Amino acid sequence: MRRRGKEDVRPELPKGLSPRTLKSMVECLKESASPLSAQEAADGVGVSRVTARRYLEFLVDTGEATVRSDYRDIGRPVNRYSLLQ
């Protein structure tokens, strides 16, 4: 019988999300000194911005990460993601 570890607590991943990519995204957020935008996370993991945003939003929805809007002088605000401690 297999023991359930911390990794098994996470709910089932939605269709299209990979456990390996999710782990890479979490590691990228852990290693960052400041909150990351979806583009910065995408560059760190090696996926597209849209793919990174799907994983980041999943982490927010499951309560593992937070998101805040970074408003600039012009243009659209940038969402910045960080892991909860």
MOLIN-V222835 format. One record per residue. RES is the residue in one letter. PHI is phi in whole degrees, 0 to 359 (999 if undefined). NEAR is the number of other ideal C-beta (glycine too) atoms within 10 Angstrom. D_LAST is the distance of its C-alpha to the last C-alpha in whole Angstrom. Layout:
BEGIN
res=RES phi=PHI near=NEAR d_last=D_LAST
res=RES phi=PHI near=NEAR d_last=D_LAST
END
This chain:
BEGIN
res=M phi=999 near=3 d_last=31
res=R phi=272 near=5 d_last=27
res=R phi=279 near=5 d_last=25
res=R phi=271 near=8 d_last=22
res=G phi=259 near=7 d_last=18
res=K phi=301 near=6 d_last=15
res=E phi=295 near=8 d_last=16
res=D phi=276 near=8 d_last=18
res=V phi=285 near=8 d_last=16
res=R phi=300 near=14 d_last=16
res=P phi=296 near=8 d_last=19
res=E phi=303 near=6 d_last=22
res=L phi=287 near=14 d_last=21
res=P phi=296 near=9 d_last=24
res=K phi=304 near=5 d_last=27
res=G phi=96 near=7 d_last=27
res=L phi=260 near=14 d_last=23
res=S phi=256 near=13 d_last=23
res=P phi=301 near=10 d_last=21
res=R phi=294 near=7 d_last=21
res=T phi=293 near=17 d_last=20
res=L phi=298 near=18 d_last=17
res=K phi=298 near=12 d_last=16
res=S phi=297 near=17 d_last=17
res=M phi=295 near=28 d_last=16
res=V phi=297 near=17 d_last=12
res=E phi=298 near=13 d_last=13
res=C phi=299 near=22 d_last=15
res=L phi=294 near=22 d_last=11
res=K phi=296 near=9 d_last=10
res=E phi=284 near=9 d_last=13
res=S phi=280 near=15 d_last=13
res=A phi=283 near=5 d_last=13
res=S phi=220 near=7 d_last=13
res=P phi=303 near=19 d_last=13
res=L phi=251 near=24 d_last=15
res=S phi=280 near=17 d_last=18
res=A phi=299 near=23 d_last=20
res=Q phi=293 near=13 d_last=22
res=E phi=295 near=19 d_last=20
res=A phi=295 near=24 d_last=18
res=A phi=300 near=21 d_last=22
res=D phi=296 near=14 d_last=23
res=G phi=290 near=17 d_last=20
res=V phi=265 near=20 d_last=21
res=G phi=91 near=11 d_last=24
res=V phi=235 near=19 d_last=25
res=S phi=285 near=12 d_last=26
res=R phi=299 near=14 d_last=24
res=V phi=296 near=9 d_last=25
res=T phi=296 near=19 d_last=24
res=A phi=300 near=25 d_last=20
res=R phi=298 near=18 d_last=20
res=R phi=299 near=18 d_last=21
res=Y phi=292 near=26 d_last=18
res=L phi=297 near=24 d_last=16
res=E phi=294 near=15 d_last=17
res=F phi=298 near=18 d_last=17
res=L phi=297 near=21 d_last=13
res=V phi=293 near=15 d_last=13
res=D phi=298 near=11 d_last=16
res=T phi=270 near=12 d_last=14
res=G phi=80 near=8 d_last=11
res=E phi=266 near=14 d_last=8
res=A phi=218 near=21 d_last=9
res=T phi=238 near=13 d_last=10
res=V phi=228 near=14 d_last=14
res=R phi=223 near=12 d_last=16
res=S phi=270 near=9 d_last=19
res=D phi=255 near=10 d_last=21
res=Y phi=275 near=9 d_last=24
res=R phi=253 near=8 d_last=27
res=D phi=296 near=4 d_last=30
res=I phi=226 near=4 d_last=32
res=G phi=83 near=7 d_last=31
res=R phi=282 near=8 d_last=28
res=P phi=291 near=10 d_last=25
res=V phi=253 near=16 d_last=22
res=N phi=282 near=17 d_last=19
res=R phi=241 near=18 d_last=16
res=Y phi=247 near=25 d_last=13
res=S phi=214 near=17 d_last=9
res=L phi=284 near=16 d_last=6
res=L phi=281 near=9 d_last=4
res=Q phi=275 near=3 d_last=0
END
